[in-house]
Amino acid sequence: MKWNELPYEMPEYDESQDTLIRQSTIGQMQLCPGRVKWVDHPEHLDMLSEPLVFGTCVHEIIANHLLEGKLQEKMLLSMDVWIEQLLVDDYDWTLKKVPLVRDFFSEIAVAYRSWVTHVEPTLDSKQIIAVEQRQLMYLGEGNSGNIFLHGTADLVFSNLLMDWKTSRRAWKQQKADFSIQASLYMPLHKQTLEVSIQEFWFWVFNRGAGVWSLLKTTRTTDQIDAALATALEYGRQIEAKAFPCTPVPEASFNKQRGWYCKPKFCSAWNVCDSKFMNDGINEKEIAVRSW
Ligand code: SF4
């Protein structure tokens, strides 16, 4: 499928035979396809980390603010309730296992209040057409079924897409310019909401400095078409269960293990049989899920 052909008549998604792909799965596959291979294995450790949960909590309170159109005082006062619920539902974790809970809550409150002060006033609410709406798009045929892309933009305006990010450090412009999320969400929303948008704004909360910064990026039609072809290829790879492991980044000439192929960073570490490299890392170490 190509940008100029959108929107088109889509086949219905059939759970029994079709394959779903999202931009975060492509990110994992680009590091090492093995990270996706074992997701359903009983010993696979579902992703959990403080930065991941922090980002989810900030998204949650901002989404509620946008949907209700008002300050979320109640959420600020009841973090122990809704964050506990979110931890249990999304991460099979609990607040009792979170060290320095007060600091964690207070940093979420800072991120949210700073968003209310510095980001919200810049938003043109009349142009908003969707808040956190999940979208689904047909990408093309696979071998046994069809390949679909799904994703949820934080905010869709009639002329641009917007996403909130949280990070320990400031983002570089390149990160926005190379984001496959931006490239894929443009055609996704052209297909589903019939909006022709080639601009994406990332609002990034820098946790070190406690400030939100704006990074704007655009895509050409060729870049979007290339991202659609990439997503389709990865979808076909998932459908075919073709997951060649790459513990070493392909571009590396010194054959060093990638940072991501370590017990702390790979959820598949305990089940993966492709991690053995004789490079000084103890491959018998058992990874545990920790904050
Ligand atoms: S342990 Fe290494 S090789 Fe295995 S899936 Fe994880 S990143 Fe890939």
Boltz pocket constraint, residues with backbone or C-beta under 6 A from the ligand:
constraints:
  - pocket:
      binder: B
      contacts: [[A, 32], [A, 33], [A, 34], [A, 35], [A, 245], [A, 246], [A, 247], [A, 260], [A, 261], [A, 262], [A, 266], [A, 267], [A, 268], [A, 269], [A, 272], [A, 273], [A, 274], [A, 275]]
      max_distance: 6.0
